[in-house]
Amino acid sequence: MKKYVPTLLIALSFVTAAASAMYAESPATEPSVVDVKNTKCIVAKDDVGDSKLTVTYNGKIYHLCCDDCKGKFNADPETYVKALEKDPASYGVKTN
């Protein structure tokens, strides 16, 4: 019996490693977001300049000029997104 103990321990370690690999949770992947890179505020159409204020909506990052515009955007994002999608150039979005 004593001569089988090392073999059993090795076998047990392989089984344990295999089981933990099978049941390990895969890391959560963060959905990718795309920066629209608008240079005009999506709400007021003012230059965003060096403002770091952004909102993320439906996987896209939109740049804003001020906190007031952030509140307006959050109240009705679809209105502003549809306007930008209709005429991206007027918001400073470069299209290829």
Secondary structure as the mmCIF struct_conf table of DSSP 4:
data_model
#
loop_
_struct_conf.conf_type_id
_struct_conf.id
_struct_conf.beg_label_comp_id
_struct_conf.beg_label_asym_id
_struct_conf.beg_label_seq_id
_struct_conf.end_label_comp_id
_struct_conf.end_label_asym_id
_struct_conf.end_label_seq_id
HELX_RH_3T_P HELX_RH_3T_P1 LYS A 2 TYR A 4
HELX_RH_AL_P HELX_RH_AL_P1 VAL A 5 TYR A 23
HELX_LH_PP_P HELX_LH_PP_P1 ALA A 24 SER A 32
STRN STRN1 VAL A 34 ASP A 35
BEND BEND1 THR A 39 THR A 39
STRN STRN2 LYS A 40 LYS A 40
TURN_TY1_P TURN_TY1_P1 ILE A 42 ALA A 44
STRN STRN3 ASP A 47 ASP A 47
TURN_TY1_P TURN_TY1_P2 GLY A 49 ASP A 50
STRN STRN4 THR A 54 TYR A 57
TURN_TY1_P TURN_TY1_P3 ASN A 58 GLY A 59
STRN STRN5 LYS A 60 HIS A 63
BEND BEND2 CYS A 65 CYS A 66
HELX_RH_AL_P HELX_RH_AL_P2 ASP A 67 ALA A 75
HELX_RH_AL_P HELX_RH_AL_P3 PRO A 77 LYS A 86
HELX_RH_3T_P HELX_RH_3T_P2 PRO A 88 TYR A 91
TURN_TY1_P TURN_TY1_P4 GLY A 92 GLY A 92
#
